[in-house]
Amino acid sequence: MTSNEKNTHWNEFNDDPRLIAVICIFITAKSKDCNISNIHAFLTKIRTSHDRHFKYQQDDIVQAELLCLKLLSFDLNVFLPFEACTDLLSICNRCDILRPVWSILLKTFKTNIYLLYPPYLIALACIYLVCMLSPLNWEFDVFLNKIHVPFENITEVTTVIIKEVFASNHKKALKTENKENSSNKNSQSHIPVAILKQIDSFYAKHI
């Protein structure tokens, strides 16, 4: 499909986020075997429970579904970094750190990092973070020696994760603390001081 054809299809959506959001839910439900059997009832629930200004009817949904599938080239596969992470740790005989790495990976779901970088880079960045933050001083060199990926690419993704996950959570914690302090209440940060110091050290070295 050419770029002009894609632009044409996109314009037919009228750039309406309401329609696009509903179509994404509709297609996801189908692809995950949670098929919405009654489109009319589905749209009625949207209007009554979420958006009374939703103007689209069943025919609009079906037509928009086809347009959206064309934009996606009918490819609904979403590749996540979990499988890549397991493979990388197995190659380097470091499956012992699988749990903390997956813990960070799960936190990245609330960010847009999956739209910016390939799964293997996200996995490597999380592995690097675990090695860096661990008090056991796990060596990341073993991964660099066996997996030939430029280190600067890994640190770029790591920086994004730190900003979007750790730094973002820290800012939220500070806001909560300030609000509670203004009300004469005690508050604690959600992130241990040791981790915050290690994050600061990372910024000093790589940014």
C-alpha positions in Angstrom: 0.0 0.0 0.0 1.4 3.4 -1.0 1.7 6.4 1.3 -1.0 8.2 -0.7 -3.4 5.3 -0.3 -2.7 5.2 3.5 -3.4 8.9 3.8 -6.6 8.5 1.9 -7.7 5.7 4.2 -6.7 7.7 7.3 -8.7 10.7 6.1 -11.8 8.5 5.8 -11.5 8.1 9.6 -12.1 11.8 9.9 -9.2 11.7 12.5 -11.9 11.1 15.1 -10.2 9.5 18.2 -13.6 8.2 19.4 -14.0 6.1 16.3 -10.4 5.0 16.2 -10.5 3.9 19.9 -13.7 1.9 19.4 -12.3 0.2 16.3 -9.1 -0.7 18.1 -11.1 -2.3 20.9 -13.3 -4.1 18.4 -10.4 -5.5 16.4 -8.5 -6.5 19.6 -11.6 -8.4 20.9 -11.8 -10.3 17.7 -8.1 -11.2 17.5 -8.2 -12.4 21.2 -11.2 -14.6 20.7 -13.4 -12.3 22.8 -15.7 -11.6 19.8 -18.3 -8.9 20.3 -21.3 -10.7 19.0 -23.8 -7.8 19.1 -22.3 -4.6 17.7 -25.5 -2.7 18.3 -25.5 -3.6 22.0 -21.8 -2.8 22.2 -22.4 0.7 20.7 -25.4 1.3 22.9 -23.3 0.5 26.0 -20.6 3.0 24.8 -23.2 5.7 24.5 -24.9 5.1 27.8 -21.8 4.4 29.9 -19.0 6.3 28.3 -19.7 8.7 25.6 -23.3 9.9 24.9 -21.9 11.9 21.9 -20.7 8.8 20.0 -22.4 9.2 16.7 -21.3 6.1 14.7 -23.5 3.2 13.8 -22.9 -0.4 13.0 -22.2 0.1 9.3 -19.6 2.8 10.2 -17.8 0.4 12.6 -17.7 -2.4 10.0 -16.3 0.0 7.3 -13.8 1.6 9.6 -12.7 -1.9 10.8 -11.7 -2.8 7.2 -9.9 0.5 6.7 -8.0 0.0 9.9 -7.0 -3.5 9.0 -5.7 -2.2 5.6 -3.6 0.4 7.4 -2.1 -2.4 9.5 -1.6 -4.5 6.3 -3.8 -7.1 8.0 -0.9 -7.9 10.4 -2.2 -8.0 14.0 1.0 -9.6 15.5 2.5 -7.6 18.4 5.9 -8.7 19.3 6.7 -8.1 23.0 10.2 -8.2 24.6 9.5 -11.1 27.1 10.4 -13.9 24.7 13.5 -12.0 23.5 14.5 -11.4 27.1 14.3 -15.1 28.0 16.3 -16.0 24.9 19.0 -13.4 25.7 19.3 -14.5 29.3 19.5 -18.2 28.2 22.2 -17.5 25.7 24.3 -15.8 28.4 23.4 -18.3 31.1 21.9 -15.6 33.3 18.3 -16.9 33.8 18.8 -16.2 37.5 18.0 -12.6 36.9 14.8 -13.3 34.8 12.4 -12.2 37.6 13.8 -8.7 38.2 14.2 -8.1 34.5 10.6 -9.0 33.8 9.5 -6.8 36.7 10.9 -3.8 34.9 9.5 -5.0 31.6 6.0 -5.0 33.1 6.4 -1.4 34.2 7.2 -0.3 30.7 3.7 -1.3 29.5 2.5 2.1 30.6 4.9 3.9 28.3 5.1 4.3 24.5 8.5 2.6 24.3 7.0 -0.3 22.3 6.3 2.1 19.5 9.8 3.4 19.4 12.2 0.5 19.8 12.4 -3.2 18.8 11.7 -5.9 21.5 15.3 -7.1 21.7 16.6 -3.6 22.5 13.9 -3.1 25.2 14.9 -6.5 26.7 18.6 -5.6 26.7 17.9 -2.2 28.2 16.0 -3.8 31.1 18.7 -6.4 31.6 21.3 -3.6 31.7 19.2 -1.7 34.3 19.0 -4.8 36.5 22.7 -5.3 36.3 23.3 -1.6 37.0 20.9 -1.3 40.0 21.8 -4.7 41.6 23.9 -4.5 44.8 25.6 -7.7 43.6 27.4 -5.8 40.8 26.3 -8.1 38.0 28.4 -7.7 35.0 26.7 -6.6 31.8 29.8 -7.3 29.7 28.9 -10.9 29.2 25.9 -9.8 27.2 27.9 -7.3 25.1 30.5 -10.0 24.3 27.9 -12.5 23.1 25.2 -10.2 21.7 26.7 -7.8 19.2 24.5 -4.7 19.7 26.0 -1.2 20.0 26.2 -0.2 23.6 25.0 3.3 22.8 21.7 1.9 21.4 21.1 0.1 24.7 21.8 3.1 26.8 19.5 5.2 24.7 16.6 2.8 25.4 17.7 2.6 29.1 17.5 6.4 29.4 14.0 6.4 28.0 12.9 3.7 30.5 14.4 5.6 33.4 12.7 8.8 32.4 9.3 7.2 31.6 9.2 4.7 34.5 11.5 5.5 37.4 11.7 9.3 37.0 8.0 9.6 36.3 7.1 7.5 39.4 9.5 9.6 41.5 7.8 12.8 40.3 4.4 11.4 41.2 5.7 10.4 44.6 7.1 13.9 45.2 3.8 15.5 44.2 1.9 13.2 46.6 4.4 14.0 49.3 4.1 17.7 48.8 0.3 17.5 49.0 0.4 15.4 52.1 3.0 17.7 53.7 0.8 20.7 53.0 -1.9 18.9 55.0 0.6 18.1 57.8 0.7 14.4 56.9 3.8 12.2 56.8 4.8 10.7 53.5 7.4 8.4 52.0 8.7 8.1 48.4 7.6 5.0 46.5 11.2 4.5 45.3 14.0 3.6 47.7 16.7 6.3 48.1 19.4 3.8 47.1 17.7 3.4 43.7 17.3 7.1 43.2 21.1 7.6 43.9 21.9 4.9 41.3 19.7 6.6 38.8 21.4 9.9 39.4 24.8 8.2 39.0 23.6 6.7 35.7 22.6 10.2 34.4 25.9 11.5 35.4 27.7 8.9 33.4 25.6 8.6 30.2 23.7 11.8 29.7 
